[in-house]
Each structure stands twice: as C-alpha cells, then as structure tokens.
C-alpha cells in the first residue's frame, strides 16, 4: 500500500530510528514513547490489522513474536516488557498497518487496563 505511513517507513521513504530490519520485518523506536523504552515492530507486508490475519499469516506473526524478546533484551528490557497490539477502532488502533508495541523500563509498568 503506497500511502501507508508504516509501509513508507519500511521502504526507507520516511526516516525512523531503526532497531532491526530483515527481509520480512522492521523494528523502530516510537516517536511518541509511552515508557522509557518503547519501540514497534511491523511486518513489511501490508496487513491492515490483527483482525485481518488468518492461517496464511502464521509465519510472519510467529517471526514477529519470536524476535520481540531478543530485541527487547537488546534495548535493556531483560527484566520484562509488555507487548501491545491495538486492533481496530475499539482497540484504539491509529495506523492501519499491523504493528506491535514493545514497552518497558526500569520500573514495573502500571495496570494493563484501568479498573472499572
């Protein structure tokens, strides 16, 4: 998808503070970090959201999650981190290109969701 901001980042058309890249995935620091460490991983293939995946996406989804721990440790998150995949309008997805947020830092993260 030519006008998708994450597709453009993966193609190198928009600069990003890259952490990792291979033929399938791209990882970069979030420009509006919500924690001391906050980076994102995206598949280079345009997939609008997690809700649009199926069994044909198993390999790329597995590769993203398998690489997440290594990259998190490399960013200093040896004691743990949180992975967030916002999906769709209700899930507060802002960019419709599947992306994984990896967040953490030296202090424990707050509650996953506010208590109701």
N, CA, C and O of each residue as an XYZ file, in Angstrom:
464
protein
N       0.861     -1.173      0.000
C       0.000      0.000      0.000
C       0.905      1.232      0.000
O       1.619      1.473      0.974
N       0.883      1.995     -1.055
C       1.880      3.038     -1.263
C       1.778      4.215     -0.308
O       2.804      4.829     -0.019
N       0.603      4.565      0.198
C       0.483      5.744      1.043
C       0.474      5.419      2.543
O       0.390      6.338      3.358
N       0.555      4.173      2.918
C       0.579      3.780      4.331
C       1.890      4.260      4.966
O       2.973      3.988      4.447
N       1.784      4.966      6.080
C       2.984      5.531      6.709
C       3.980      4.447      7.123
O       5.187      4.640      6.976
N       3.502      3.314      7.637
C       4.426      2.261      8.045
C       5.039      1.559      6.836
O       6.193      1.134      6.898
N       4.306      1.429      5.754
C       4.896      0.891      4.520
C       6.000      1.821      4.038
O       7.060      1.367      3.607
N       5.750      3.120      4.112
C       6.745      4.100      3.680
C       7.978      4.076      4.581
O       9.100      4.227      4.096
N       7.781      3.889      5.885
C       8.920      3.760      6.807
C       9.730      2.513      6.449
O      10.957      2.571      6.367
N       9.049      1.392      6.238
C       9.738      0.137      5.912
C      10.516      0.243      4.601
O      11.561     -0.388      4.446
N      10.014      1.034      3.665
C      10.708      1.221      2.382
C      11.828      2.255      2.466
O      12.568      2.438      1.500
N      11.962      2.934      3.607
C      13.004      3.932      3.776
C      12.638      5.307      3.247
O      13.500      6.181      3.149
N      11.379      5.513      2.905
C      10.935      6.812      2.382
C      10.745      7.837      3.494
O      10.839      9.041      3.252
N      10.482      7.370      4.697
C      10.335      8.225      5.871
C      11.372      7.754      6.871
O      11.440      6.560      7.162
N      12.188      8.663      7.409
C      13.221      8.237      8.357
C      12.633      7.691      9.652
O      11.578      8.128     10.112
N      13.335      6.737     10.220
C      12.941      6.148     11.502
C      14.213      5.759     12.244
O      15.247      5.485     11.633
N      14.123      5.739     13.544
C      15.247      5.316     14.382
C      15.202      3.788     14.447
O      14.630      3.209     15.370
N      15.812      3.156     13.458
C      15.731      1.704     13.256
C      16.483      0.943     14.345
O      17.583      1.316     14.754
N      15.851     -0.132     14.794
C      16.467     -1.081     15.719
C      16.888     -2.341     14.975
O      17.956     -2.896     15.231
N      16.039     -2.787     14.053
C      16.282     -4.055     13.372
C      15.532     -4.060     12.047
O      14.471     -3.450     11.907
N      16.113     -4.766     11.077
C      15.441     -4.961      9.799
C      15.948     -6.236      9.160
O      17.142     -6.531      9.190
N      15.026     -6.987      8.582
C      15.384     -8.102      7.714
C      14.422     -8.077      6.538
O      13.746     -7.072      6.319
N      14.348     -9.142      5.790
C      13.506     -9.143      4.588
C      12.015     -9.092      4.902
O      11.218     -8.731      4.036
N      11.623     -9.450      6.132
C      10.204     -9.535      6.472
C       9.714     -8.513      7.492
O       8.549     -8.119      7.453
N      10.581     -8.077      8.402
C      10.134     -7.213      9.490
C      11.045     -5.998      9.657
O      12.199     -5.989      9.228
N      10.485     -4.983     10.293
C      11.201     -3.732     10.557
C      10.839     -3.311     11.976
O       9.662     -3.311     12.340
N      11.831     -2.954     12.777
C      11.594     -2.506     14.155
C      12.234     -1.137     14.332
O      13.355     -0.899     13.882
N      11.510     -0.240     14.994
C      11.993      1.132     15.164
C      11.398      1.751     16.421
O      10.356      1.316     16.911
N      12.076      2.774     16.936
C      11.610      3.467     18.130
C      10.344      4.265     17.818
O      10.227      4.876     16.755
N       9.412      4.251     18.749
C       8.180      5.028     18.621
C       8.519      6.514     18.757
O       9.320      6.888     19.613
N       7.922      7.356     17.928
C       8.225      8.785     18.004
C       7.508      9.480     19.163
O       7.841     10.615     19.503
N       6.529      8.810     19.769
C       5.827      9.331     20.945
C       5.859      8.264     22.040
O       4.825      7.678     22.361
N       7.040      8.009     22.616
C       7.159      6.901     23.573
C       6.260      7.066     24.798
O       6.104      8.162     25.336
N       5.684      5.960     25.213
C       4.804      5.921     26.373
C       5.481      5.284     27.583
O       4.857      5.121     28.632
N       6.748      4.927     27.439
C       7.543      4.310     28.501
C       9.005      4.624     28.202
O       9.325      5.058     27.095
N       9.902      4.413     29.173
C      11.322      4.678     28.911
C      11.854      3.951     27.672
O      12.684      4.494     26.943
N      11.384      2.739     27.435
C      11.689      2.011     26.202
C      10.360      1.752     25.507
O       9.450      1.166     26.092
N      10.255      2.188     24.269
C       9.025      1.975     23.503
C       9.420      1.905     22.026
O       9.803      2.902     21.414
N       9.315      0.708     21.486
C       9.584      0.546     20.058
C       8.495     -0.281     19.430
O       7.691     -0.907     20.122
N       8.472     -0.281     18.110
C       7.453     -1.007     17.373
C       8.097     -1.957     16.387
O       9.203     -1.731     15.896
N       7.373     -3.024     16.112
C       7.770     -3.983     15.091
C       6.615     -4.085     14.107
O       5.451     -4.165     14.499
N       6.955     -4.080     12.824
C       5.938     -4.209     11.785
C       6.363     -5.260     10.774
O       7.554     -5.461     10.540
N       5.383     -5.931     10.175
C       5.734     -6.743      9.007
C       5.909     -5.790      7.831
O       5.200     -4.787      7.743
N       6.823     -6.081      6.945
C       6.984     -5.248      5.748
C       5.778     -5.405      4.816
O       5.393     -4.472      4.111
N       5.209     -6.572      4.830
C       3.983     -6.816      4.058
C       2.858     -6.001      4.698
O       2.710     -6.006      5.920
N       2.079     -5.312      3.895
C       0.970     -4.539      4.456
C      -0.147     -5.487      4.882
O      -0.748     -6.184      4.064
N      -0.402     -5.491      6.171
C      -1.539     -6.200      6.760
C      -2.228     -5.139      7.604
O      -1.604     -4.576      8.504
N      -3.488     -4.853      7.342
C      -4.158     -3.724      7.990
C      -4.240     -3.869      9.508
O      -3.983     -2.906     10.231
N      -4.589     -5.042      9.993
C      -4.710     -5.230     11.444
C      -4.655     -6.713     11.783
O      -4.737     -7.572     10.904
N      -4.516     -6.992     13.060
C      -4.504     -8.384     13.514
C      -5.822     -9.071     13.169
O      -5.845    -10.278     12.928
N      -6.907     -8.324     13.142
C      -8.224     -8.889     12.818
C      -8.287     -9.403     11.383
O      -9.180    -10.182     11.051
N      -7.371     -8.989     10.539
C      -7.381     -9.395      9.138
C      -6.429    -10.547      8.851
O      -6.259    -10.940      7.696
N      -5.810    -11.089      9.889
C      -4.889    -12.207      9.669
C      -5.633    -13.530      9.671
O      -6.739    -13.646     10.198
N      -5.001    -14.514      9.073
C      -5.537    -15.869      9.067
C      -4.358    -16.842      9.094
O      -3.220    -16.433      9.323
N      -4.622    -18.110      8.863
C      -3.555    -19.109      8.957
C      -2.435    -18.851      7.954
O      -1.319    -19.333      8.151
N      -2.698    -18.116      6.901
C      -1.663    -17.779      5.931
C      -0.636    -16.785      6.471
O       0.412    -16.579      5.860
N      -0.934    -16.180      7.600
C      -0.033    -15.206      8.224
C       0.746    -15.786      9.402
O       1.464    -15.056     10.085
N       0.613    -17.078      9.645
C       1.269    -17.690     10.806
C       2.776    -17.452     10.823
O       3.337    -17.157     11.878
N       3.421    -17.570      9.710
C       4.879    -17.444      9.676
C       5.327    -16.041     10.084
O       6.248    -15.903     10.889
N       4.695    -15.003      9.546
C       5.127    -13.652      9.876
C       4.741    -13.291     11.304
O       5.507    -12.616     11.992
N       3.577    -13.724     11.761
C       3.186    -13.453     13.150
C       4.144    -14.146     14.116
O       4.553    -13.560     15.118
N       4.494    -15.373     13.819
C       5.447    -16.097     14.654
C       6.814    -15.445     14.647
O       7.468    -15.362     15.687
N       7.252    -14.985     13.494
C       8.557    -14.342     13.391
C       8.587    -13.048     14.205
O       9.574    -12.772     14.886
N       7.515    -12.252     14.140
C       7.445    -11.023     14.924
C       7.562    -11.318     16.421
O       8.359    -10.696     17.122
N       6.773    -12.259     16.896
C       6.804    -12.566     18.330
C       8.111    -13.233     18.740
O       8.622    -12.972     19.829
N       8.653    -14.081     17.892
C       9.912    -14.746     18.225
C      11.067    -13.748     18.307
O      11.990    -13.940     19.100
N      11.030    -12.706     17.513
C      12.096    -11.705     17.514
C      11.922    -10.677     18.632
O      12.891    -10.029     19.028
N      10.717    -10.523     19.137
C      10.419     -9.487     20.131
C      11.287     -9.597     21.382
O      11.809     -8.587     21.853
N      11.449    -10.781     21.920
C      12.245    -10.954     23.131
C      13.701    -10.563     22.928
O      14.288     -9.874     23.762
N      14.269    -10.996     21.839
C      15.667    -10.653     21.536
C      15.848     -9.143     21.433
O      16.780     -8.583     22.010
N      14.947     -8.481     20.690
C      15.062     -7.036     20.522
C      14.809     -6.304     21.842
O      15.482     -5.319     22.145
N      13.843     -6.781     22.623
C      13.565     -6.160     23.928
C      14.787     -6.258     24.840
O      15.169     -5.276     25.477
N      15.390     -7.426     24.900
C      16.612     -7.573     25.718
C      17.707     -6.642     25.221
O      18.440     -6.058     26.019
N      17.819     -6.504     23.922
C      18.815     -5.617     23.333
C      18.581     -4.145     23.657
O      19.503     -3.332     23.594
N      17.352     -3.815     24.000
C      17.008     -2.449     24.385
C      17.021     -2.269     25.904
O      16.581     -1.239     26.414
N      17.530     -3.282     26.631
C      17.665     -3.173     28.076
C      16.501     -3.700     28.877
O      16.407     -3.421     30.072
N      15.615     -4.450     28.263
C      14.422     -4.936     28.955
C      14.558     -6.389     29.404
O      13.658     -7.199     29.183
N      15.692     -6.716     30.037
C      15.946     -8.088     30.475
C      14.995     -8.552     31.575
O      14.768     -9.752     31.725
N      14.434     -7.614     32.349
C      13.545     -7.982     33.454
C      12.077     -8.050     33.055
O      11.223     -8.324     33.898
N      11.775     -7.810     31.802
C      10.398     -7.924     31.345
C       9.964     -6.735     30.511
O      10.622     -5.696     30.471
N       8.844     -6.921     29.853
C       8.303     -5.906     28.955
C       6.862     -6.262     28.663
O       6.387     -7.340     29.019
N       6.180     -5.355     28.019
C       4.796     -5.593     27.612
C       4.719     -5.474     26.104
O       5.349     -4.605     25.502
N       3.935     -6.364     25.497
C       3.642     -6.302     24.067
C       2.180     -5.898     23.924
O       1.297     -6.465     24.566
N       1.945     -4.911     23.074
C       0.591     -4.416     22.847
C       0.327     -4.419     21.345
O       1.129     -3.921     20.556
N      -0.809     -4.987     20.969
C      -1.255     -4.931     19.577
C      -2.658     -4.335     19.589
O      -3.635     -5.038     19.846
N      -2.753     -3.055     19.314
C      -4.059     -2.407     19.225
C      -4.704     -2.843     17.916
O      -4.062     -2.836     16.865
N      -5.982     -3.223     17.987
C      -6.649     -3.768     16.809
C      -8.009     -3.115     16.611
O      -8.888     -3.211     17.467
N      -8.167     -2.457     15.485
C      -9.445     -1.841     15.137
C      -9.777     -0.610     15.956
O      -9.024     -0.209     16.843
N     -10.911     -0.021     15.643
C     -11.356      1.214     16.289
C     -11.520      1.043     17.796
O     -11.040      1.877     18.563
N     -12.177     -0.003     18.223
C     -12.404     -0.226     19.649
C     -11.081     -0.500     20.361
O     -10.917     -0.118     21.520
N     -10.144     -1.151     19.691
C      -8.828     -1.429     20.255
C      -7.878     -0.246     20.176
O      -6.717     -0.356     20.571
N      -8.357      0.887     19.669
C      -7.601      2.145     19.586
C      -6.429      2.073     18.604
O      -5.397      2.712     18.809
N      -6.599      1.293     17.542
C      -5.568      1.257     16.506
C      -5.595      2.573     15.753
O      -6.649      2.992     15.274
N      -4.449      3.232     15.643
C      -4.383      4.523     14.968
C      -3.849      4.419     13.550
O      -4.311      5.137     12.663
N      -2.887      3.538     13.324
C      -2.336      3.324     11.989
C      -2.765      1.929     11.543
O      -2.480      0.939     12.218
N      -3.448      1.858     10.408
C      -3.963      0.574      9.941
C      -2.928     -0.171      9.101
O      -3.079     -0.391      7.899
N      -1.877     -0.540      9.813
C      -0.832     -1.454      9.361
C      -0.460     -2.187     10.639
O      -0.039     -1.556     11.609
N      -0.607     -3.494     10.658
C      -0.326     -4.276     11.858
C       1.005     -3.849     12.470
O       2.024     -3.792     11.783
N       0.987     -3.553     13.758
C       2.215     -3.193     14.458
C       2.129     -3.629     15.906
O       1.063     -3.643     16.521
N       3.286     -3.983     16.424
C       3.419     -4.449     17.801
C       4.208     -3.405     18.568
O       5.317     -3.040     18.176
N       3.636     -2.927     19.659
C       4.366     -2.027     20.555
C       5.072     -2.878     21.597
O       4.460     -3.776     22.175
N       6.336     -2.617     21.845
C       7.082     -3.251     22.937
C       7.471     -2.116     23.877
O       8.180     -1.188     23.489
N       6.994     -2.202     25.127
C       7.220     -1.134     26.096
C       7.768     -1.705     27.394
O       7.475     -2.840     27.769
N       8.567     -0.893     28.068
C       9.106     -1.292     29.362
C      10.085     -0.262     29.866
O      10.233      0.819     29.296
N      10.738     -0.612     30.925
C      11.718      0.282     31.515
C      12.199     -0.268     32.838
O      11.923     -1.421     33.170
N      12.914      0.542     33.595
C      13.494      0.049     34.841
C      12.465     -0.189     35.944
O      12.719     -0.979     36.854
N      11.326      0.466     35.883
C      10.277      0.310     36.902
C       9.137     -0.536     36.339
O       8.914     -0.547     35.129
N       8.417     -1.243     37.206
C       7.262     -2.005     36.732
C       6.241     -1.106     36.037
O       6.035      0.042     36.433
N       5.618     -1.634     35.015
C       4.575     -0.900     34.294
C       3.305     -0.863     35.143
O       3.112     -1.695     36.031
N       2.457      0.096     34.862
C       1.184      0.197     35.578
C       0.235     -0.906     35.157
O       0.599     -1.821     34.418
N      -0.994     -0.795     35.648
C      -2.020     -1.771     35.305
C      -2.217     -1.837     33.802
O      -2.047     -0.847     33.090
N      -2.573     -3.008     33.339
C      -2.758     -3.180     31.910
C      -3.937     -2.332     31.415
O      -3.848     -1.682     30.374
N      -5.028     -2.347     32.165
C      -6.208     -1.560     31.826
C      -6.693     -0.868     33.099
O      -6.542     -1.409     34.194
N      -7.275      0.328     32.959
C      -7.821      0.966     34.158
C      -8.940      0.117     34.728
O      -9.709     -0.487     33.981
N      -9.033      0.069     36.027
C     -10.118     -0.693     36.659
C     -11.415      0.069     36.475
O     -11.446      1.299     36.515
N     -12.478     -0.681     36.274
C     -13.798     -0.058     36.070
C     -14.583     -0.083     37.343
O     -15.718      0.393     37.378
